[in-house]
Amino acid sequence: MTPVPRSVSVFLPDLPEVADHAIAGIATVPAVELLDLLVRTVTVHGSDGESQGVPSILSMRQARFPRFLPVEEVQRCTFAVTLEDAASDPHLGTRTRATFTSRIALAGGMHRTRTHAAVTFGGADPKIPQPPAAIAHDVELPAARAYQDLIPLGPRFCNLRGFVRLGREGGTGIVRSPEPPRADLSLAGCPYLVDGAMHLACLWGQRYAGYVAYPTGFAARLIAAPLMHGQRRCMVVPRSVGSRHMSCDLWLTDEANRVCDAIVGLDMAPLATGALPPAWVVHPLGPQRLS
């Protein structure tokens, strides 16, 4: 029997200081918030409309973020999540494709439906990949300067802390959740932590790919120990770099270097009319520490 897709009406949660999250000068709902909403919806409604419970490892696959959602459009939209269960397969396990869409009111009484995020939950038993033991770096950059000059976000989203260390083989940093903490989070934990890790990937791309790239999707994300509030170490390792596309792996680890959250094959791309990063970060001369 072919599973029948079902649609669930949803509401965006109140997002503190979401105006702090601006892309090309436009306040935009972060992709990690849409991903968090999909986690909530699948957790509550589950396969065939039943609760999924609490998995030991929360797995997501084939994620895509095809379109930004500007904050100024939210009040003119209604939102839905379409859930589509894959046909039963003993080798792949239970899988549910969740797709977040908006329906926006246009002039003349017309409406347009747009897809902003889609991800498949579940699948075969996940195996969490391990990060490298160490990553050589050729530059140390204060996170505060990175947000001032390279990723101009407002305070709520400036969650890389201390020094960011970057090298050809990858980068490392520390992410910490903002104050005050969010309440009523999903099974994925604090979205600001993985958002900050993606900032580390953006910084690596500015230095070594030569463009400002934004997440467009990922192959898999595996969460073994979600953190609701606090601090994680983050690491990024590139997989491939092209003239208009880069792919990397991300890890969030605890104080004992155990992997808590891993993203495999994070795809990133620049905007069609995106600005180039400043020359001082793209081609600095030799190992250095920037102040």
DRENLUM-281906 format. One record per residue: residue in one letter; x, y, z of N, C-alpha, C in turn. Coordinates in pm, whole numbers, padded with zeros to 5 digits, always signed. Atoms other than C-alpha are relative to their C-alpha. Example, Ala and Ser with C-alpha at 12.3 -4.5 7.8 and 13.67 -1.06 7.14 Angstrom:
residues 2
a+00089-00119+00000+01230-00450+00780+00090+00120+00000 s-00082-00119-00006+01367-00106+00714-00077+00109+00073 
end
This chain:
residues 291
m+00085-00120+00000+00000+00000+00000+00089+00125+00000 t-00081-00122+00012+00146+00336-00106-00040+00101+00106 p+00032-00100-00102+00171+00584+00185-00055+00127-00064 v+00063-00122+00050-00043+00895+00140+00060+00121+00072 p-00054-00121-00066+00122+01236+00204-00110+00070+00079 r+00097-00073-00081-00047+01442+00474+00060+00136+00035 s-00044-00136-00024-00028+01812+00548-00041+00043+00141 v+00025-00048-00136-00001+01969+00894+00021+00151+00001 s-00016-00145-00015-00065+02339+00952+00092+00028+00119 v-00096-00033-00107+00217+02491+01160+00012+00151+00013 f-00025-00141-00027+00311+02824+01312+00149+00017+00033 l-00137-00031-00039+00656+02978+01332+00002+00047+00145 p-00008-00048-00139+00762+03023+01695+00049+00143+00004 d-00058-00133-00018+00847+03365+01831+00152-00014+00003 l-00144+00010+00011+01211+03416+01738+00063+00127+00057 p-00059-00120-00062+01402+03652+01970+00100+00069-00093 e-00093-00083+00077+01578+03931+01784+00030-00059-00138 v-00025+00060+00132+01530+03759+01446+00050+00104-00100 a-00054-00105+00087+01608+04096+01287+00152+00000+00000 d-00146+00009-00004+01968+04024+01393+00054-00092-00109 h-00045+00097+00102+01979+03752+01124-00033+00057-00139 a+00022-00065+00130+02017+03952+00802+00094-00058-00104 i-00078+00049+00114+02135+03814+00467-00014+00103-00111 a-00001-00107+00100+02235+04079+00213-00092+00115+00043 g+00076-00111-00054+02068+04334+00440-00147-00028+00024 i+00142+00036-00016+01734+04147+00458-00013-00097+00117 a+00024+00089-00113+01619+03998+00790-00067-00128-00050 t+00041+00128+00057+01569+03627+00717-00011-00105+00110 v+00015+00109-00097+01438+03332+00919+00114-00100-00022 p-00113+00091+00018+01744+03109+00982-00045-00140-00043 a+00031+00135+00044+01746+02771+00808-00006-00097+00117 v+00001+00091-00115+01823+02605+01143-00132+00008+00077 e+00131-00011-00065+01492+02739+01281-00105-00081-00076 l+00094+00079+00079+01301+02582+00993+00027-00149+00020 l-00036+00139-00027+01490+02258+01050-00053-00042+00136 d+00050+00029-00134+01399+02275+01419-00151-00020-00002 l+00145+00014+00012+01032+02321+01327-00037-00134-00063 l+00025+00131+00060+01048+02011+01105+00022-00111+00102 v-00024+00099-00105+01197+01814+01396-00120-00008+00093 r+00117-00003-00088+00908+01924+01619-00120-00070-00063 t+00118+00053+00068+00648+01833+01361+00009-00152-00014 v-00016+00145+00015+00789+01485+01291-00007-00069+00135 t+00005+00059-00133+00831+01421+01664-00143-00015+00049 v+00139+00002-00048+00468+01506+01737-00088-00091-00084 h+00092+00071+00089+00299+01357+01432+00055-00136-00043 g-00063+00129+00025+00548+01085+01342-00047-00070-00125 s+00041+00084+00113+00499+00807+01093-00146-00038+00014 d+00144+00030+00000+00134+00761+01000-00074+00075+00110 g+00070-00083-00096+00043+01039+01241+00022-00037+00144 e-00025+00043-00137+00183+00867+01553+00130+00061+00051 s-00120-00056-00059+00442+01004+01794+00119-00091-00022 q-00121+00077+00026+00799+00897+01717+00075-00035+00128 g-00077+00024-00120+00920+00902+02077+00136+00068-00008 v-00133-00060-00008+01283+00984+02160+00102-00100-00053 p-00099+00092+00054+01540+00814+01933+00135+00018+00069 s-00132-00011-00060+01890+00736+02064+00090+00090-00083 i-00070-00091+00091+02034+00912+01757-00104+00056-00097 l+00093-00067+00092+01824+01165+01567+00071+00015-00134 s-00066-00003+00131+01907+01121+01198-00085+00073-00102 m+00064-00075+00108+01825+01350+00908+00084-00017-00125 r-00073+00023+00125+01917+01304+00543-00063+00083-00112 q+00046-00065+00123+01888+01474+00205-00073+00131+00029 a+00060-00129-00034+01816+01818+00349+00025+00101-00112 r-00012-00107+00099+01753+02107+00112-00067+00126+00053 f+00053-00131-00037+01697+02478+00178-00006+00084-00128 p+00000-00060+00133+01587+02605-00165-00032+00149-00006 r+00042-00141+00009+01454+02949-00073+00001+00064+00139 f+00004-00075-00125+01504+03211+00200-00144+00038+00034 l+00129-00051-00046+01205+03322+00409+00024+00135+00068 p-00018-00132-00060+01225+03702+00465-00097+00023+00115 v+00082-00022-00118+01094+03808+00805-00119+00089-00033 e+00110-00095+00029+00885+04090+00656-00116-00067-00072 e+00108+00070+00068+00679+03832+00464-00079-00093+00092 v+00060+00101-00087+00593+03612+00763-00146+00030+00031 q+00138-00035-00037+00277+03804+00858-00098-00020-00115 r+00089+00019+00116+00139+03756+00505-00009-00147-00041 c-00007+00142+00038+00197+03379+00505-00078-00090+00095 t+00039+00115-00082+00037+03062+00630+00101-00111-00031 f-00106+00098+00013+00266+02763+00683-00052-00141+00020 a+00038+00141-00012+00239+02388+00646+00124-00087-00013 v-00102+00103+00019+00458+02080+00675-00068-00122-00061 t+00050+00121+00064+00389+01795+00434+00087-00117+00044 l-00070+00121-00045+00482+01451+00572-00031-00113-00095 e+00017+00110+00095+00538+01166+00330+00087-00117+00044 d-00073+00120-00045+00635+00822+00460+00044-00082-00120 a-00051+00086+00107+00855+00609+00237-00059-00139+00015 a+00047+00138-00004+00741+00261+00145+00092-00081+00091 s-00076+00080-00095+00851+00006+00404+00114-00074-00068 d-00118+00069+00053+01202-00132+00345+00080-00054+00117 p-00070+00056-00116+01371-00377+00588+00145+00045+00011 h-00140-00042-00003+01717-00245+00491+00015+00148+00035 l-00010-00144-00021+01643+00127+00515-00078+00049+00121 g+00078-00040-00117+01400+00132+00809-00110+00098-00036 t+00109-00095+00018+01123+00387+00858+00057+00137-00037 r-00046-00131+00044+01171+00713+00671-00120+00091-00027 t+00105-00099+00022+00959+01028+00661+00062+00125-00061 r-00044-00125+00066+01013+01318+00420-00089+00113+00049 a+00073-00115-00052+00912+01649+00579+00037+00123-00082 t-00022-00117+00085+00870+01961+00364-00076+00119+00056 f+00059-00122-00056+00808+02311+00500-00030+00097-00114 t+00040-00094+00106+00614+02548+00272-00073+00120+00060 s+00078-00119-00035+00469+02896+00292-00098+00028-00112 r+00099-00046+00098+00158+03026+00119-00020+00149+00026 i-00002-00144-00021+00187+03400+00071-00110+00067-00082 a+00104-00076+00068-00090+03642-00016+00063+00105-00089 l-00049-00096+00097-00024+03849-00328-00109+00101-00034 a+00098-00100+00042-00196+04149-00482-00107-00066-00086 g+00110+00051+00083-00534+04087-00644-00061-00128+00053 g+00061+00119-00059-00630+03806-00404+00067-00130-00040 m-00070+00121+00041-00378+03561-00549+00095-00046+00111 h-00092+00057-00097-00149+03331-00351+00109-00078-00073 r-00108+00081+00057+00183+03157-00414+00057-00089+00111 t-00058+00095-00095+00317+02846-00241+00148-00021-00032 r-00144+00013+00018+00694+02817-00187+00056-00101+00099 t-00069+00095-00087+00920+02548-00043+00126+00064+00055 h-00115-00062-00065+01178+02666+00211+00096-00103+00061 a-00086+00102-00061+01310+02344+00368-00063-00137-00018 a+00047+00138+00010+01284+01968+00321+00109-00092+00050 v-00099+00094-00055+01454+01678+00500-00068-00134+00024 t+00048+00135-00027+01415+01301+00536+00048-00043+00137 f-00033+00047-00134+01404+01167+00892+00002-00152+00002 g-00008+00145-00014+01506+00814+00988+00086-00062-00108 g-00080+00074+00097+01657+00549+00767+00078-00110+00068 a-00081+00108-00054+01919+00282+00821+00070+00044+00128 d-00069-00031-00125+02100+00261+01156+00118+00094-00027 p-00105-00098+00031+02323+00569+01162+00132-00033+00069 k-00134+00009-00057+02698+00555+01218+00061+00139-00006 i-00048-00137-00006+02841+00885+01333+00147+00004-00040 p-00141-00013+00039+03164+00979+01150+00078+00078+00105 q-00084-00066-00099+03455+01094+01364+00083+00111-00067 p-00082-00108+00055+03643+01423+01313+00147-00034+00010 p-00145+00020-00016+04020+01443+01270+00043+00036+00142 a-00049-00027-00135+04220+01445+01592+00046+00144+00015 a-00048-00139-00003+04369+01785+01505-00003+00058-00141 i-00001-00070+00129+04358+02045+01227+00105+00109+00005 a-00102-00104+00006+04662+02252+01136-00062+00130-00047 h+00055-00129+00040+04590+02623+01107+00112+00098-00035 d-00097-00103+00037+04766+02919+00949-00048+00140+00037 v+00049-00130-00045+04551+03198+01092-00090-00019+00122 e+00091-00010-00114+04382+03284+01421-00071+00133-00010 l+00082-00120+00019+04098+03532+01401-00097+00014+00116 p+00099-00018-00106+03899+03678+01691-00142-00013-00056 a+00138+00016+00046+03537+03571+01655-00071+00134-00007 a+00064-00132+00001+03434+03927+01739+00030+00075-00129 r-00033-00067+00125+03622+04059+01436-00066-00070-00119 a+00067+00073+00108+03477+03784+01217-00143+00050-00018 y+00138-00049+00010+03126+03905+01302-00004+00147-00040 q-00003-00142+00036+03224+04268+01263+00026+00021-00149 d-00047-00027+00137+03392+04239+00922-00043-00103-00104 l+00020+00107+00097+03298+03905+00763-00140-00061+00002 i+00137+00054-00011+02959+03784+00892-00079+00098+00084 p+00060-00110-00077+02771+04101+00993-00140-00031+00051 l+00127+00032-00063+02496+03957+01213-00016+00079+00129 g+00024-00065-00128+02332+04107+01520+00040-00088+00116 p-00055+00070-00117+02427+04002+01876-00059-00138+00025 r+00063+00129-00031+02176+03716+01908+00062-00114-00078 f-00052+00106+00086+02348+03524+01628+00153+00002-00008 c-00147-00002-00002+02714+03605+01707+00048-00098+00106 n-00019+00102-00102+02778+03276+01885+00129-00080-00013 l-00138+00046-00007+03130+03183+01782+00070+00085+00106 r-00065-00072-00109+03349+03277+02080+00152-00019-00004 g-00144+00012-00007+03717+03338+02146+00065+00016-00136 f-00071-00004+00127+03949+03271+01852-00046-00112-00092 v+00025+00098+00105+03862+03093+01527+00135-00032-00065 r-00126+00043+00061+04151+02890+01381-00030-00068-00133 l+00028+00048+00135+04158+02823+01007+00129-00046-00068 g-00110+00051+00082+04386+02617+00782-00057-00067-00123 r+00046+00063+00124+04369+02453+00441-00082-00127+00027 e+00066+00127-00028+04254+02128+00604-00129+00015+00078 g+00124-00020-00074+03969+02287+00800+00013+00111+00102 g+00000-00105-00101+03891+02503+01100-00060-00048+00130 t+00054+00033-00131+03807+02494+01470-00045+00128+00069 g+00050-00113-00076+03620+02719+01708-00084-00048+00116 i+00090+00027-00112+03392+02739+02011-00132+00072-00028 v+00132-00064+00011+03016+02803+01991-00069-00008+00136 r+00071-00006-00128+02804+02908+02288-00138+00057-00025 s+00137-00049+00018+02428+02957+02309-00016+00138+00061 p+00016-00138-00048+02311+03316+02360-00084+00007+00126 e+00083-00029-00118+02149+03468+02668-00106+00103-00039 p+00049+00113-00081+01871+03446+02760-00020-00124-00086 p+00015+00123+00079+01839+03080+02655-00142-00016-00052 r+00132+00033+00055+01552+02952+02444-00068-00105+00087 a+00078+00102-00071+01276+02753+02613-00071-00088-00101 d+00083+00089+00082+01079+02460+02476+00066-00035-00132 l-00072+00037+00121+01341+02337+02230-00038-00139-00047 s+00031+00131+00056+01306+02036+02002+00105-00102+00041 l-00097+00107-00028+01492+01704+02023+00136+00029-00060 a-00129-00034+00061+01766+01863+01810+00083+00091+00090 g-00075-00088-00089+01867+02093+02098+00002+00143-00049 c-00008-00145+00029+01973+02457+02070+00041+00025-00144 p-00034-00022+00141+01963+02567+01703+00115+00100-00019 y-00106-00098+00015+02210+02851+01769+00138-00065-00007 l-00131+00064-00001+02495+02603+01820+00039-00047-00140 v-00033+00045+00135+02478+02440+01478+00003+00118-00096 d-00005-00122+00081+02407+02783+01328+00139+00063+00011 g-00134-00054-00017+02736+02906+01477+00106-00085-00068 a-00094+00088+00070+02917+02600+01340-00003+00027-00151 m+00009-00035+00141+02787+02692+00995+00070+00132-00029 h-00077-00124+00018+02939+03038+01046+00149-00033-00015 l-00139+00043+00014+03274+02862+01092+00026-00048-00142 a-00014+00046+00139+03220+02692+00754+00001+00118-00096 c+00003-00120+00085+03135+03031+00600+00134+00072+00005 l-00130-00066-00012+03458+03180+00736+00108-00077-00077 w-00098+00081+00073+03660+02889+00596-00017+00026-00151 g+00025-00024+00142+03495+02946+00256+00048+00137-00045 q-00047-00133+00037+03573+03318+00259+00151+00002-00018 r-00146-00002+00007+03941+03249+00320+00053-00087-00114 y-00062+00096+00091+04004+02945+00101-00076-00022-00131 a+00074+00008+00126+03723+02948-00160-00014+00137-00065 g+00005-00134+00055+03715+03326-00199-00139+00056-00023 y+00135-00054+00011+03339+03379-00166-00075-00023+00132 v+00085+00011-00118+03069+03420+00099-00112-00099-00031 a+00093+00108+00033+02869+03096+00097-00103-00021+00111 y+00110+00025-00092+02536+03009+00260-00045-00146-00015 p+00044+00140+00008+02398+02661+00345-00119-00018-00095 t+00110+00033+00090+02177+02509+00075-00054-00141+00025 g+00047+00134-00030+02141+02157+00219+00113-00084+00059 f-00104+00091-00045+02328+01857+00356-00042-00144-00028 a+00026+00141+00027+02360+01484+00294-00057-00070+00122 a+00049+00065-00122+02310+01377+00656+00037+00083+00122 r-00030-00057-00131+02293+01510+01011-00038-00103+00105 l+00020+00101-00104+02327+01281+01313+00024+00066+00135 i-00007-00064-00130+02256+01407+01665-00007-00107+00108 a-00006+00101-00106+02366+01185+01954-00021+00059+00139 a+00009-00062-00132+02375+01433+02245-00038+00147-00015 p+00041-00139+00017+02167+01748+02190+00022+00080+00128 l-00023-00090-00112+02249+02044+02414-00103+00111-00006 m+00104-00103-00001+01968+02278+02517+00057+00139+00026 h-00059-00128-00035+02196+02550+02651+00143-00024+00045 g-00137+00019-00043+02572+02582+02683+00099+00018-00113 q-00113-00022+00089+02891+02541+02483+00046-00131-00063 r-00059+00114+00071+03042+02305+02224+00124+00048-00077 r-00110-00023+00093+03366+02282+02030-00051-00035-00139 c+00043+00031+00136+03309+02291+01654+00120-00013-00092 m-00105+00026+00097+03519+02167+01364-00062-00006-00139 v+00043+00010+00139+03486+02199+00986+00115-00056-00082 v-00098+00057+00093+03666+01994+00719-00060+00005-00140 p+00055-00008+00136+03620+02068+00345+00001-00136-00069 r+00006+00119+00084+03513+01792+00108+00032+00035-00145 s-00026-00045+00137+03515+01981-00223-00024+00150-00008 v+00013-00145+00018+03550+02342-00340-00001+00029-00150 g+00008-00043+00139+03437+02482-00676-00015+00150-00008 s+00010-00144+00018+03394+02827-00823-00131+00057+00053 r+00131-00046-00050+03027+02846-00711-00062-00096+00099 h+00057+00099-00091+02987+02560-00465+00111-00059+00085 m-00093+00072-00087+03162+02408-00165-00078-00097+00088 s+00061+00100-00086+03090+02105+00050+00097-00031+00113 c-00087+00026-00115+03220+02029+00399-00073-00088+00102 d+00056+00072-00113+03166+01821+00712+00017+00085+00125 l-00003-00076-00125+03088+01973+01053-00019-00094+00118 w+00020+00074-00125+03114+01840+01407-00015+00097+00116 l+00007-00064-00130+03004+01965+01748+00040-00106+00102 t-00049+00097-00098+03193+01792+02032-00005+00058+00140 d+00004-00045-00139+03180+01806+02411+00140+00017+00056 e-00131-00027-00061+03459+01876+02659+00092-00121-00001 a-00080+00121+00010+03577+01513+02628+00025-00039-00145 n-00019+00021+00144+03591+01544+02245-00090-00110-00057 r+00098+00095+00055+03293+01310+02201-00093+00074-00096 v+00086-00064+00100+03083+01384+01892-00143+00003+00050 c+00138-00019-00042+02744+01524+01987-00094+00022-00119 d+00080-00038+00116+02623+01647+01648+00094+00004-00121 a-00086+00004+00119+02766+01580+01300-00084+00027-00124 i+00063-00023+00129+02671+01713+00958+00097-00046-00108 v-00081+00055+00109+02804+01522+00657-00046+00062-00131 g+00033-00055+00131+02819+01691+00317-00087+00123+00007 l+00071-00128-00004+02702+02041+00409+00029+00075-00129 d-00015-00073+00126+02645+02213+00073-00019+00149+00024 m+00006-00144-00016+02709+02586+00055+00028+00067-00133 a-00018-00072+00126+02690+02839-00227-00017+00149+00024 p+00017-00145-00012+02723+03217-00271-00131+00045-00064 l+00114-00060+00067+02433+03441-00362+00037+00038-00143 a-00026-00034+00140+02396+03520-00732+00068+00135-00012 t-00059-00134+00004+02487+03884-00660+00076+00028+00129 g-00066-00015-00128+02682+03822-00341+00130+00078-00008 a-00124-00076-00006+02967+04047-00234+00117-00093+00030 l-00120+00077-00027+03322+03916-00223+00053+00033+00140 p-00061-00031-00131+03503+03884+00113+00117+00096-00018 p-00113-00093+00012+03771+04143+00189+00130-00074-00030 a-00125+00063+00044+04115+04073+00044+00086-00046+00117 w-00089+00035-00111+04283+04061+00386-00027-00140+00055 v+00027+00134-00051+04106+03734+00476+00021-00106-00108 v-00012+00099+00107+04130+03566+00134+00144-00043-00021 h-00139+00035+00029+04506+03581+00080+00097+00071+00095 p-00099-00058-00091+04695+03680+00394+00138-00063-00023 l-00137+00046+00026+05074+03639+00387+00053-00079+00118 g-00065+00086-00100+05197+03342+00589-00081-00017+00128 p+00068+00022-00128+05095+03216+00935-00009+00130+00080 q+00015-00125-00073+04954+03496+01146-00116-00009+00096 r+00113-00015-00092+04723+03595+01425-00055+00140-00020 l+00060-00129+00031+04482+03869+01334-00073+00052+00123 s+00061-00060-00117+04358+04110+01598-00123+00082-00040 
end
